[in-house]
Amino acid sequence: MADNKELVSYIMEQLSGLENVRNIPMMGGYIFYYKERIFGGIYGDGFMVKITTASKKYMPDSEPEPPYKGAKDMLPVTILDNKELFQKMVCEMYSELPERKVKKK
């Protein structure tokens, strides 16, 4: 199993052309945000994104699967090594992603 920190660094490097990308460690993996909307994460030793029209368009070969038991299906990222395509996909996914829920005080 690859070291997640190395995968996080690689993903952040692949997305370096986009502003407002960040990640936070969560439950042994990482959650990735673009402009404060969650678009994907590292689960186990793989990177997956939410299923949207854009993610299906850019990765027609990716088969939906749950990142962990009981979770909604996500798409394993098959274009991680193509920086330009990966960034375009994340940009296009943005408008299809739910807004971040505001925590009530």
N, C-alpha and C positions, 0 to 999 in steps of 0.2 A: 504493500500500500504506500503510495507516494505521500510525502510530507505535505500536509494541507497548506502550510505557510508558503511553500514554494509555488503551489498551484494558485494561491491567492495573489502572490507577487506577479505571476505570469498573466493571470486574468486582468489585474490592474494595469499591467504594461500593455496588454492588448487593447484596453479601453482608454489608454492615455490621451487619445484625441478628444475624448468627451469630458465635459466639465460636470461636476456634481455627481461623480461616481464614488461610492464609499461602501465599505463592508463592515459587518460586526460579527464577532464570533458568537455562535449560538448552538447549544446542545452538541458540541463536538464537531460542528461544521461551521459554515459561514453563510450569512445572508447578505446579498448584494442589492444595493439601492442605486437607482438612477433618478436624479432630481427628487429624491425622497419617496420614490415608489419602488417597492420590492419587485425585482424582475427575475431573480434567480438565486441560486445558492450552491454551496459545496455540500454534498451529502455523501458520506462514506469517502470514496476517493474519486468521485466524479462531479462535474459541474452540470447543473440542470437549470432550465429556465421555465417560466410559466408558459402554458399553452395559449398562444394568441394567434390571430391571423398572420401577423408578421413572423412569429417564430416558426409557424408551419410553412410559410412561404420560403423562408431562408434555409430551412432544414427539412425538406420534404422526405428525406431518408430517415429522419429520427423517429423512433417508435416511442409513444408515450408509456411511461411507467411510473409507479409511485416511488418517491425518493426514500421513503421509509414506510413501514407497516402502518396502514390506516390513513395514509396521506392521499391527497388528490394527486392524480397523475401530473407529471411534468415531462418536459422533453430533454433528454440528454443532449448536450451541445456537441454538434458534429463539425462546427466551423470555427472552433476556438483558434486554430492556427492561421485563419484568414482574417487578419486584423481589420481590414476594410469592410468585409462582409459582416463580421461580428459587430462592429460599431454601428453599421447601418441598421442591422436587425434590432439592436438595443434601442436606438433612436426611434424606430418605427413602432416598437412595442410600447413605448412610453404612453401614447394616447389611449392604448387599449388596457392599461393597467389600472387597478383601482387606486383611488387616492388613499394616502395614509390615514388611518383612523386617528382622530385626536383623542388622547386620553382624557377622560373626565377627572376633574380634581375631587 
